[in-house]
Amino acid sequence: MKLLTIVCAWLVYGAVHSLLASTAAKAWVARRRPDLMPIYRLAFNAFATIALLPVLWLVYGTESDWLWRLTGAWAWLSNGLALAAVAGFAVTARAYDMDEFLGLRQLRQNDRGTDDREGFTLSYLHRFVRHPWYFLGLVLVWTRDMNGPLLVSAVAITLYFIIGSRFEERKLVALHGDAYRKYLAKVPGLLPLPWRHLTRAEADELVQRPRHR
């Protein structure tokens, strides 16, 4: 029952998170309360963070036997991969407009629009995987010691990344057109594959490519 409760908590969190992030939800707010749009992204990020806390409390507060615990060289390897993932977040963040991502630009400019203003940019990791933050998140999730609640959470997060990335890419295709379609065809979504990546020149060409829907 406890594991089922955790599954339900992740399902509710994922559904609400996806709903509030959708273009339809933002358009609904824009029609009825356009004055709230400048704070929408900032409020969304705050809600997503606060709403995550009770889910994590449930996961880490549920006692369960360990399914596996990494020791010795395996522990060093897993912790090294986790640290590399944290560094990857920091490096890749430079490719994003963090003011846009956090909602600070919208608040500062009193932007009441529903569309993202961020341009099409590719960091080094974007040349190897379309969603580097999701990939790095998966590295963090799956390099930890596992008990029942953590394993259920890891599976739920993985499924959410898979499903959420599909919805996100629909918006990115609509926003960036042919450039993103070509990017989709060339680079894998969540897990890097050695034989599918962009060279530096190819990445630069895609970023500079005119947008055609």
C-alpha positions as a Python dict, from the first residue, in 0.01 Angstrom:
ca = {
    (1, 'M'): (0, 0, 0),
    (2, 'K'): (283, 239, 80),
    (3, 'L'): (444, 182, -259),
    (4, 'L'): (107, 228, -429),
    (5, 'T'): (65, 558, -245),
    (6, 'I'): (404, 669, -374),
    (7, 'V'): (310, 571, -729),
    (8, 'C'): (-13, 771, -701),
    (9, 'A'): (176, 1071, -559),
    (10, 'W'): (416, 1072, -855),
    (11, 'L'): (126, 1031, -1100),
    (12, 'V'): (-62, 1326, -953),
    (13, 'Y'): (253, 1541, -942),
    (14, 'G'): (342, 1456, -1302),
    (15, 'A'): (-9, 1516, -1431),
    (16, 'V'): (-46, 1854, -1258),
    (17, 'H'): (306, 1959, -1360),
    (18, 'S'): (239, 1872, -1726),
    (19, 'L'): (-102, 2039, -1723),
    (20, 'L'): (30, 2367, -1584),
    (21, 'A'): (325, 2363, -1825),
    (22, 'S'): (101, 2310, -2128),
    (23, 'T'): (31, 2578, -2384),
    (24, 'A'): (-342, 2520, -2332),
    (25, 'A'): (-319, 2607, -1961),
    (26, 'K'): (-119, 2921, -2029),
    (27, 'A'): (-362, 3025, -2302),
    (28, 'W'): (-655, 2971, -2063),
    (29, 'V'): (-496, 3199, -1802),
    (30, 'A'): (-400, 3455, -2068),
    (31, 'R'): (-761, 3480, -2184),
    (32, 'R'): (-913, 3513, -1838),
    (33, 'R'): (-643, 3685, -1635),
    (34, 'P'): (-381, 3837, -1867),
    (35, 'D'): (-251, 4041, -1574),
    (36, 'L'): (-123, 3717, -1417),
    (37, 'M'): (85, 3608, -1716),
    (38, 'P'): (402, 3803, -1618),
    (39, 'I'): (426, 3591, -1300),
    (40, 'Y'): (299, 3264, -1449),
    (41, 'R'): (638, 3103, -1513),
    (42, 'L'): (780, 3217, -1179),
    (43, 'A'): (470, 3092, -994),
    (44, 'F'): (483, 2763, -1187),
    (45, 'N'): (844, 2702, -1086),
    (46, 'A'): (766, 2785, -723),
    (47, 'F'): (465, 2554, -722),
    (48, 'A'): (660, 2272, -890),
    (49, 'T'): (929, 2295, -622),
    (50, 'I'): (694, 2320, -324),
    (51, 'A'): (462, 2045, -452),
    (52, 'L'): (761, 1813, -489),
    (53, 'L'): (848, 1834, -118),
    (54, 'P'): (561, 1618, 15),
    (55, 'V'): (631, 1357, -253),
    (56, 'L'): (996, 1339, -147),
    (57, 'W'): (892, 1330, 220),
    (58, 'L'): (674, 1030, 139),
    (59, 'V'): (952, 856, -53),
    (60, 'Y'): (1229, 910, 201),
    (61, 'G'): (998, 873, 501),
    (62, 'T'): (881, 524, 402),
    (63, 'E'): (1092, 253, 561),
    (64, 'S'): (1195, -29, 332),
    (65, 'D'): (1469, -290, 303),
    (66, 'W'): (1752, -209, 65),
    (67, 'L'): (1730, -383, -270),
    (68, 'W'): (2092, -301, -343),
    (69, 'R'): (2365, -82, -200),
    (70, 'L'): (2681, -2, -392),
    (71, 'T'): (3012, -43, -213),
    (72, 'G'): (3380, -26, -295),
    (73, 'A'): (3470, 54, -655),
    (74, 'W'): (3103, 53, -758),
    (75, 'A'): (3024, 320, -501),
    (76, 'W'): (3315, 534, -622),
    (77, 'L'): (3194, 492, -982),
    (78, 'S'): (2831, 575, -903),
    (79, 'N'): (2922, 881, -696),
    (80, 'G'): (3166, 994, -965),
    (81, 'L'): (2892, 970, -1227),
    (82, 'A'): (2655, 1164, -1001),
    (83, 'L'): (2911, 1442, -952),
    (84, 'A'): (2973, 1450, -1327),
    (85, 'A'): (2597, 1487, -1379),
    (86, 'V'): (2585, 1783, -1138),
    (87, 'A'): (2873, 1944, -1328),
    (88, 'G'): (2688, 1874, -1652),
    (89, 'F'): (2386, 2067, -1524),
    (90, 'A'): (2607, 2367, -1452),
    (91, 'V'): (2781, 2357, -1789),
    (92, 'T'): (2463, 2301, -1991),
    (93, 'A'): (2278, 2580, -1809),
    (94, 'R'): (2492, 2828, -2001),
    (95, 'A'): (2304, 2732, -2318),
    (96, 'Y'): (1972, 2835, -2168),
    (97, 'D'): (1830, 3177, -2097),
    (98, 'M'): (1792, 3123, -1723),
    (99, 'D'): (1599, 3447, -1681),
    (100, 'E'): (1345, 3307, -1927),
    (101, 'F'): (1352, 2961, -1767),
    (102, 'L'): (1295, 3093, -1414),
    (103, 'G'): (1037, 3350, -1520),
    (104, 'L'): (1236, 3655, -1417),
    (105, 'R'): (1240, 3807, -1765),
    (106, 'Q'): (865, 3778, -1800),
    (107, 'L'): (815, 3950, -1466),
    (108, 'R'): (1069, 4223, -1539),
    (109, 'Q'): (927, 4299, -1886),
    (110, 'N'): (561, 4252, -1785),
    (111, 'D'): (535, 3995, -2065),
    (112, 'R'): (176, 3872, -2101),
    (113, 'G'): (245, 3636, -2391),
    (114, 'T'): (214, 3258, -2379),
    (115, 'D'): (503, 3168, -2612),
    (116, 'D'): (860, 3116, -2498),
    (117, 'R'): (1100, 3377, -2629),
    (118, 'E'): (1417, 3169, -2596),
    (119, 'G'): (1596, 3105, -2923),
    (120, 'F'): (1724, 2773, -3054),
    (121, 'T'): (2064, 2713, -2893),
    (122, 'L'): (2273, 2398, -2857),
    (123, 'S'): (2524, 2338, -2580),
    (124, 'Y'): (2804, 2083, -2613),
    (125, 'L'): (2587, 1810, -2457),
    (126, 'H'): (2296, 1899, -2687),
    (127, 'R'): (2508, 1770, -2972),
    (128, 'F'): (2481, 1418, -2824),
    (129, 'V'): (2137, 1413, -2659),
    (130, 'R'): (1830, 1633, -2717),
    (131, 'H'): (1739, 1658, -2349),
    (132, 'P'): (2066, 1673, -2155),
    (133, 'W'): (1896, 1774, -1827),
    (134, 'Y'): (1668, 1472, -1845),
    (135, 'F'): (1967, 1249, -1924),
    (136, 'L'): (2167, 1394, -1635),
    (137, 'G'): (1865, 1357, -1408),
    (138, 'L'): (1844, 989, -1501),
    (139, 'V'): (2212, 948, -1415),
    (140, 'L'): (2147, 1099, -1071),
    (141, 'V'): (1840, 883, -1013),
    (142, 'W'): (1986, 549, -1122),
    (143, 'T'): (2328, 577, -956),
    (144, 'R'): (2180, 577, -604),
    (145, 'D'): (2134, 290, -359),
    (146, 'M'): (1785, 150, -403),
    (147, 'N'): (1505, 43, -175),
    (148, 'G'): (1142, -8, -276),
    (149, 'P'): (1029, 357, -260),
    (150, 'L'): (1339, 482, -440),
    (151, 'L'): (1308, 221, -715),
    (152, 'V'): (941, 302, -770),
    (153, 'S'): (1033, 671, -784),
    (154, 'A'): (1317, 607, -1030),
    (155, 'V'): (1081, 421, -1263),
    (156, 'A'): (813, 692, -1231),
    (157, 'I'): (1064, 970, -1303),
    (158, 'T'): (1203, 781, -1602),
    (159, 'L'): (855, 732, -1749),
    (160, 'Y'): (771, 1097, -1690),
    (161, 'F'): (1087, 1207, -1870),
    (162, 'I'): (1003, 981, -2165),
    (163, 'I'): (642, 1100, -2191),
    (164, 'G'): (715, 1463, -2099),
    (165, 'S'): (992, 1492, -2357),
    (166, 'R'): (746, 1394, -2632),
    (167, 'F'): (505, 1672, -2537),
    (168, 'E'): (790, 1920, -2500),
    (169, 'E'): (920, 1838, -2845),
    (170, 'R'): (583, 1910, -3004),
    (171, 'K'): (613, 2264, -2873),
    (172, 'L'): (976, 2289, -2986),
    (173, 'V'): (887, 2179, -3340),
    (174, 'A'): (610, 2438, -3350),
    (175, 'L'): (853, 2702, -3221),
    (176, 'H'): (1167, 2622, -3422),
    (177, 'G'): (1027, 2443, -3727),
    (178, 'D'): (1258, 2263, -3972),
    (179, 'A'): (1571, 2325, -3765),
    (180, 'Y'): (1429, 2122, -3478),
    (181, 'R'): (1290, 1854, -3709),
    (182, 'K'): (1638, 1801, -3849),
    (183, 'Y'): (1775, 1797, -3495),
    (184, 'L'): (1516, 1530, -3401),
    (185, 'A'): (1629, 1310, -3688),
    (186, 'K'): (1998, 1339, -3604),
    (187, 'V'): (2028, 1330, -3222),
    (188, 'P'): (1876, 1079, -2973),
    (189, 'G'): (1632, 1201, -2711),
    (190, 'L'): (1734, 1079, -2365),
    (191, 'L'): (2035, 846, -2396),
    (192, 'P'): (2344, 940, -2601),
    (193, 'L'): (2436, 699, -2880),
    (194, 'P'): (2795, 715, -3013),
    (195, 'W'): (2685, 687, -3377),
    (196, 'R'): (2420, 961, -3357),
    (197, 'H'): (2546, 1310, -3280),
    (198, 'L'): (2616, 1649, -3434),
    (199, 'T'): (2956, 1785, -3519),
    (200, 'R'): (3030, 2140, -3405),
    (201, 'A'): (2979, 2264, -3761),
    (202, 'E'): (2644, 2084, -3794),
    (203, 'A'): (2525, 2229, -3463),
    (204, 'D'): (2623, 2581, -3570),
    (205, 'E'): (2443, 2534, -3901),
    (206, 'L'): (2121, 2426, -3727),
    (207, 'V'): (2127, 2717, -3483),
    (208, 'Q'): (2169, 2965, -3768),
    (209, 'R'): (1912, 2792, -3990),
    (210, 'P'): (1605, 3008, -4072),
    (211, 'R'): (1288, 2884, -3907),
    (212, 'H'): (1037, 2723, -4145),
    (213, 'R'): (732, 2551, -4006),
}
